[in-house]
């Protein structure tokens, strides 16, 4: 490797690693903010929190890696242009393509590593992350209850003063309010000196054992007794042990978790996705054919039953059916029409249900297709962002974290918005999943070609400088006019 290639590659790698570390840390902190409700005040040990973040962090790679390549490219080549290092290279006969050669090889290697990561490492990490979130309430039953405050568990509102034990399962001074299913009022209050939480592996049922307490329940006064209307009677019962079963799955309203658990496509590699997609497509075709066959059989069966009630042998065609109905009495016609209307509504309801079920199956297939293509999109996006950032850095001739950061954020927001839009549209069967997954790269590909062409031919530098110069002059004129008016107004006032 020549000295120039080593210098360019070393400068880029240092910038890339610095940018990647900062952005990765920011995105992981954003993940902590998203799941703060699951982590804060739940008596989790440090190891569990570290595992939670460790399993979550690999899903940030598809966003952090392209942005890091883009920003590092703009900063590195912006520094080269700003310090006239590119001018020295060009005077020595070294073109932009020649300067980018070592970095192109590095980006190709990085793209291969990113594909391996999202294909092998990320699915396993996603699987462990989802199962860790799913099992946290089972392995840590105390997570459902925070000491010193009331906690809503479905129709139960519970407060404990203290928790102890290796899993926080022992409770002290338990107060519970149970809401009525009819009027949602707190008609039942339970107070106990001690309590204990218990769960079994693989079960979503949380058992709460209460010891040495009282059970209070309001009693509605009799409507016929006017004297009792101003009284509020209740029933009090003492118990030594009282057990309540709480179904945690009923009040787990984390929509994001349900989506992630359902979306098993993110836990598969390319080979697994390829096999699963083939199986899902075959199942979709078989079920669609089965629905059509069942519908046809149902229509023919109902038509045959209606005709046989009046006549044993009638050919099944429209003229025979119309003639058969016309020959009947008025009451019989009304019954036939009502029966036919009921059958049509039943068939229509079946069609709507089948349509909805098949649409959900198609969405599941689309999710697997999108996950399949995205593994290649992540690798290609690294190369795409490099060919956008490197020539753009040479054009704007600014290094550091100022102007390059602005351009990098704008380009990445555009990329991320188009990518999200394409995925959602493809998942809802609006466009082909392949187009939805590759839409962001297809939109930005002409930008990469244009920037690379302009920077190579030195056309973009002058034109971009002219644009910046024009903008500067425009704001300078506005500022000077405003300053002149202020001075003039001050002079008149004096």
C-alpha positions in Angstrom: 0.0 0.0 0.0 1.3 3.4 -1.0 1.8 6.2 1.5 -1.0 8.3 0.1 -3.5 5.4 0.2 -2.4 4.6 3.8 -2.9 8.2 4.8 -6.4 8.6 3.2 -7.5 5.2 4.6 -6.2 5.9 8.1 -7.8 9.4 8.2 -11.1 8.0 7.1 -11.1 5.0 9.5 -10.3 7.3 12.5 -13.1 9.6 11.6 -15.5 6.7 10.9 -14.8 4.9 14.2 -15.3 8.2 16.2 -18.5 9.1 14.4 -19.8 5.5 14.7 -19.1 5.3 18.5 -20.9 8.7 19.1 -23.9 7.9 17.0 -24.2 4.3 18.3 -24.2 5.6 21.9 -26.9 8.2 21.0 -29.1 5.6 19.3 -28.7 3.2 22.3 -29.6 6.0 24.7 -32.7 6.6 22.5 -33.6 2.9 23.0 -33.2 3.3 26.8 -35.6 6.2 26.6 -38.1 4.1 24.7 -38.0 1.2 27.2 -37.5 3.4 30.3 -40.9 2.3 31.6 -39.8 -1.3 31.5 -36.5 -0.7 33.3 -37.1 2.1 35.8 -38.3 1.1 39.3 -38.6 -2.6 38.5 -35.9 -3.9 40.9 -33.8 -5.2 38.0 -30.2 -6.2 38.7 -27.4 -4.6 36.7 -26.7 -7.8 34.7 -30.3 -8.0 33.4 -30.2 -4.3 32.3 -26.9 -4.8 30.5 -28.3 -7.9 28.8 -31.4 -5.9 27.8 -29.3 -3.2 26.2 -26.8 -5.6 24.7 -29.6 -7.6 22.9 -31.3 -4.4 21.8 -28.2 -2.6 20.4 -27.6 -4.7 17.2 -30.9 -3.5 15.7 -29.4 0.0 15.6 -26.7 -1.1 13.1 -28.9 -0.7 10.0 -29.4 3.0 10.9 -26.1 3.9 12.5 -23.8 2.3 9.9 -25.0 4.1 6.8 -25.2 7.4 8.6 -21.6 6.9 10.0 -20.3 6.2 6.5 -22.0 9.3 5.1 -20.8 11.6 7.8 -17.3 10.2 7.9 -17.0 10.6 4.1 -18.2 14.2 4.1 -15.9 15.1 7.0 -12.8 13.4 5.6 -13.0 14.7 2.0 -14.2 18.0 3.3 -11.1 18.3 5.4 -8.9 17.3 2.4 -10.5 20.0 0.2 -10.5 22.7 2.9 -6.8 22.2 3.6 -6.0 22.1 -0.1 -4.8 18.5 0.1 -6.9 17.6 -2.9 -5.4 20.6 -4.8 -2.0 19.1 -4.1 -3.1 15.7 -5.2 -4.5 17.0 -8.5 -1.4 19.0 -9.2 0.5 15.8 -8.9 -1.8 14.1 -11.4 -3.9 12.1 -8.8 -7.6 12.2 -9.6 -10.5 11.8 -7.2 -11.1 8.3 -8.3 -7.5 7.4 -7.6 -7.8 9.0 -4.1 -11.0 7.0 -3.4 -9.6 3.7 -4.5 -8.4 2.4 -1.1 -11.6 3.6 0.6 -13.8 1.9 -2.0 -12.1 -1.4 -1.1 -12.6 -0.7 2.6 -16.3 0.2 2.1 -16.8 -3.1 0.1 -15.3 -5.0 3.0 -17.5 -3.1 5.4 -20.6 -3.8 3.3 -19.7 -7.5 3.4 -19.3 -7.4 7.2 -22.6 -5.5 7.6 -24.4 -8.2 5.6 -22.9 -10.9 7.7 -23.9 -9.0 10.9 -27.5 -8.4 9.9 -27.8 -11.9 8.5 -26.3 -13.9 11.3 -25.8 -11.8 14.5 -28.8 -9.5 14.4 -31.5 -12.2 14.1 -30.1 -14.2 17.1 -29.9 -11.0 19.1 -33.4 -10.0 18.2 -34.6 -13.5 19.3 -32.9 -13.2 22.7 -34.1 -9.6 23.1 -37.8 -10.4 22.4 -37.7 -13.5 24.7 -36.0 -11.5 27.4 -38.8 -8.9 27.3 -41.4 -11.6 27.2 -39.9 -13.5 30.2 -39.1 -10.6 32.4 -42.5 -10.6 34.1 -42.2 -14.3 34.7 -38.7 -14.4 36.0 -39.1 -11.1 37.9 -42.7 -11.1 39.3 -41.9 -8.0 41.4 -41.6 -6.0 38.2 -45.4 -5.8 38.0 -45.5 -4.0 41.4 -43.4 -1.0 42.4 -43.2 -0.3 46.2 -44.5 3.0 47.6 -47.1 3.7 44.9 -50.4 2.3 43.5 -50.0 -0.1 40.6 -52.7 -0.8 38.1 -53.0 -4.5 37.2 -56.1 -4.8 35.1 -59.1 -4.2 37.5 -56.8 -4.4 40.5 -55.1 -1.4 42.1 -52.4 -2.4 44.6 -49.9 -0.7 46.8 -47.2 -2.2 49.0 -44.9 -0.4 51.5 -41.8 -2.6 51.2 -40.5 -5.4 49.0 -37.8 -7.9 50.0 -36.3 -11.2 48.9 -33.9 -12.1 46.1 -36.7 -11.5 43.5 -38.7 -8.9 45.4 -41.4 -11.5 46.0 -42.0 -10.7 49.7 -44.4 -7.8 50.3 -45.3 -5.8 53.5 -48.4 -3.9 54.3 -50.5 -4.7 51.2 -53.5 -2.5 50.2 -55.7 -3.6 47.3 -58.7 -1.9 45.6 -60.7 -4.2 43.2 -62.9 -2.5 40.6 -66.3 -3.8 39.8 -66.8 -5.0 36.2 -70.2 -3.3 36.0 -69.7 0.2 37.3 -65.9 0.3 37.6 -66.1 1.5 41.2 -63.9 0.4 44.0 -66.4 -1.8 45.9 -63.8 -4.2 47.4 -60.8 -3.3 49.6 -58.3 -5.9 50.9 -55.6 -5.1 53.5 -53.0 -7.6 54.6 -49.9 -7.5 56.8 -47.8 -9.5 54.4 -47.9 -10.9 50.9 -45.8 -13.1 48.6 -45.6 -13.2 44.8 -45.3 -16.5 42.9 -45.1 -17.5 39.3 -44.3 -20.6 37.4 -41.9 -20.9 34.4 -43.7 -20.4 31.1 -46.9 -19.1 32.8 -48.4 -15.6 32.5 -50.4 -16.1 35.8 -49.1 -14.2 38.8 -50.2 -15.6 42.1 -50.5 -13.2 45.0 -50.6 -14.8 48.5 -51.9 -12.5 51.2 -51.5 -13.3 55.0 -53.3 -11.9 58.1 -55.6 -9.4 56.6 -59.2 -8.2 56.2 -61.6 -8.2 53.2 -64.0 -5.3 52.9 -66.9 -5.2 50.4 -69.6 -2.6 50.0 -73.2 -3.8 50.2 -75.9 -1.9 48.3 -78.7 -0.8 50.6 -82.3 -2.0 50.0 -84.3 0.4 47.9 -87.5 -0.2 50.0 -85.9 0.8 53.2 -85.7 4.6 53.3 -83.8 4.7 56.6 -80.9 2.7 55.0 -80.4 5.1 52.1 -78.2 7.3 54.2 -76.1 4.4 55.4 -73.2 2.7 53.6 -73.1 -0.9 54.9 -70.2 -3.2 54.1 -69.1 -6.8 54.8 -65.8 -7.4 56.7 -64.0 -10.8 56.7 -60.8 -11.8 58.3 -58.5 -14.2 56.7 -55.2 -15.9 57.5 -54.3 -16.6 53.9 -56.0 -15.4 50.7 -54.7 -16.1 47.2 -55.4 -14.0 44.1 -54.5 -15.1 40.5 -53.6 -12.2 38.2 -53.3 -12.7 34.4 -50.4 -10.5 33.4 -51.1 -10.9 29.7 -54.5 -9.1 30.0 -53.0 -5.8 31.0 -49.8 -6.0 28.9 -50.6 -3.2 26.5 -47.2 -2.9 24.9 -48.2 -2.7 21.2 -44.6 -2.5 20.1 -43.8 -5.8 21.9 -46.7 -7.5 20.3 -45.6 -6.4 16.9 -42.0 -7.5 17.5 -43.0 -10.9 18.8 -45.4 -11.4 15.9 -42.7 -10.3 13.4 -40.5 -13.3 13.6 -39.1 -12.4 10.1 -36.5 -10.2 11.9 -35.2 -13.3 13.7 -34.3 -15.2 10.5 -31.3 -15.4 8.2 -31.5 -15.2 4.4 -31.7 -19.0 4.0 -34.4 -19.3 6.7 -36.4 -16.5 5.1 -36.1 -18.0 1.7 -37.4 -21.4 3.0 -40.2 -19.7 5.1 -41.3 -17.5 2.2 -41.7 -20.5 -0.1 -43.7 -22.3 2.6 -45.9 -19.3 3.2 -46.6 -18.8 -0.5 -47.6 -22.4 -0.9 -49.8 -22.2 2.2 -51.4 -19.0 0.9 -52.2 -20.6 -2.5 -53.6 -23.7 -0.9 -55.8 -21.8 1.6 -57.1 -19.5 -1.2 -58.0 -22.4 -3.3 -59.7 -24.1 -0.3 -61.7 -21.0 0.4 -62.9 -20.8 -3.2 -63.8 -24.6 -3.2 -65.7 -24.3 0.1 -67.6 -21.3 -1.1 -68.6 -22.9 -4.4 -69.6 -26.1 -2.5 -71.7 -24.0 0.0 -73.5 -22.1 -2.8 -74.3 -25.2 -4.7 -75.4 -27.0 -1.6 -77.8 -24.2 -0.5 -79.2 -23.9 -4.0 -79.7 -27.6 -4.2 -81.5 -27.7 -0.8 -83.8 -24.9 -1.8 -84.8 -26.6 -5.0 -85.2 -30.0 -3.4 -87.7 -28.7 -0.9 -90.1 -28.0 -3.7 -89.1 -30.4 -6.4 -86.8 -33.4 -6.3 -85.3 -33.2 -9.8 -84.8 -29.8 -11.3 -81.9 -28.8 -13.5 -79.7 -26.1 -11.8 -80.0 -23.2 -14.2 -81.5 -19.7 -13.9 -84.7 -20.4 -16.0 -85.6 -23.4 -13.9 -85.1 -21.5 -10.7 -87.1 -18.5 -11.8 -89.9 -20.8 -13.1 -89.9 -22.7 -9.8 -90.2 -19.6 -7.7 -93.0 -18.1 -9.9 -95.1 -21.2 -9.5 -95.2 -20.8 -5.7 -97.7 -19.0 -3.6 -97.1 -15.5 -2.2 -96.1 -16.7 1.3 -93.8 -19.3 -0.1 -92.1 -16.7 -2.3 -91.6 -14.5 0.7 -90.0 -17.4 2.6 -87.8 -18.2 -0.4 -86.6 -14.6 -0.7 -85.9 -14.3 3.0 -84.0 -17.5 2.9 -82.0 -16.4 -0.1 -81.3 -13.0 1.5 -80.1 -14.8 4.6 -77.9 -17.1 2.6 -76.4 -14.2 0.6 -75.6 -12.3 3.8 -74.0 -15.4 5.3 -71.9 -15.9 2.1 -70.9 -12.2 2.1 -69.9 -12.4 5.8 -67.8 -15.4 5.0 -66.2 -13.7 2.0 -65.3 -10.7 4.2 -63.7 -12.9 6.9 -61.8 -14.9 4.3 -60.6 -11.6 2.7 -59.4 -10.2 6.0 -57.7 -13.5 6.9 -55.9 -13.7 3.5 -54.9 -10.0 3.7 -53.2 -10.7 7.1 -51.4 -13.7 5.6 -50.3 -11.5 2.7 -49.0 -8.9 5.1 -47.0 -11.6 6.9 -45.5 -12.7 3.6 -44.7 -9.2 2.7 -42.9 -8.7 6.1 -40.7 -11.7 5.3 -39.9 -10.4 1.8 -39.0 -7.0 3.2 -36.8 -8.5 5.9 -35.1 -10.6 3.2 -34.3 -7.7 0.9 -33.3 -5.3 3.8 -30.3 -7.5 4.6 -28.9 -6.6 1.1 -30.1 -3.0 1.3 -28.1 -2.4 4.4 -24.9 -3.6 2.7 -25.6 -1.6 -0.5 -26.5 1.6 1.5 -23.0 1.7 2.9 -21.6 1.9 -0.6 -24.3 4.4 -1.6 -23.7 6.7 1.3 -20.0 6.7 0.6 -20.5 7.8 -3.1 -22.8 10.5 -1.8 -20.6 11.7 1.1 -17.1 11.6 -0.5 -17.9 13.7 -3.6 -20.2 16.0 -1.5 -17.3 16.6 0.9 -15.0 17.5 -2.0 -17.7 19.9 -3.3 -18.6 21.8 -0.1 -14.9 21.9 1.0 -15.8 22.0 4.7 -14.6 19.6 7.4 -15.5 19.2 11.0 -19.0 18.8 12.5 -20.6 22.0 11.2 -21.8 22.0 7.6 -21.0 18.3 7.0 -23.3 17.4 9.9 -26.2 19.4 8.4 -25.9 17.8 5.0 -25.5 14.3 6.5 -28.6 14.7 8.7 -30.7 16.1 5.8 -29.7 13.3 3.5 -30.1 10.6 6.1 -33.5 11.9 7.2 -34.6 11.7 3.5 -33.2 8.2 3.2 -34.8 7.0 6.5 -38.2 8.6 5.6 -38.4 7.1 2.2 -37.2 3.7 3.6 -39.9 3.8 6.3 -42.6 4.9 3.8 -41.6 2.2 1.3 -41.7 -0.5 4.0 -45.1 0.4 5.3 -46.5 0.7 1.8 -45.1 -2.7 0.8 -46.3 -4.3 4.0 -49.9 -3.1 3.4 -49.6 -4.7 -0.1 -49.6 -1.2 -1.8 -46.4 -1.9 -3.8 -44.2 -4.8 -4.5 -42.0 -5.7 -1.4 -38.9 -5.6 -3.4 -39.6 -2.1 -4.6 -40.6 -1.0 -1.0 -37.3 -2.3 0.4 -35.1 -0.8 -2.3 -37.1 2.4 -2.8 -34.8 4.6 -0.6 -31.6 3.5 -2.4 -33.2 3.9 -5.8 -34.2 7.5 -5.0 -30.8 8.4 -3.7 -28.8 6.5 -6.4 -29.1 9.4 -9.0 -27.8 11.8 -6.3 -24.7 9.6 -5.8 -24.1 9.4 -9.5 -24.6 13.2 -10.0 -22.3 14.1 -7.1 -19.6 11.7 -8.1 -19.7 12.9 -11.7 -19.5 16.6 -10.7 -16.7 16.1 -8.2 -14.7 14.1 -10.7 -15.0 16.8 -13.4 -14.6 19.7 -11.0 -17.9 21.1 -12.1 -19.6 20.9 -8.8 -17.1 22.9 -6.8 -17.5 26.2 -8.7 -21.3 25.8 -9.1 -21.7 25.0 -5.4 -19.5 27.9 -4.4 -21.5 30.2 -6.6 -24.7 29.0 -4.9 -23.2 29.6 -1.4 -21.8 33.0 -2.5 -25.2 34.1 -3.8 -27.0 33.0 -0.6 -24.4 34.9 1.5 -24.7 38.0 -0.6 -28.5 37.9 -0.3 -28.5 37.7 3.5 -25.7 40.3 3.6 -27.7 42.8 1.7 -30.8 42.3 3.9 -28.6 42.7 7.0 -27.0 45.9 5.7 -30.4 47.4 4.8 -31.8 46.7 8.2 -28.7 48.1 9.9 -28.9 51.2 7.7 -32.5 51.8 8.6 -31.8 51.4 12.3 -29.0 54.0 12.1 -31.2 56.4 10.2 -34.0 56.0 12.6 -31.7 56.7 15.6 -30.3 59.8 13.9 -33.7 61.3 13.3 -34.8 60.5 16.9 -31.7 62.3 18.2 
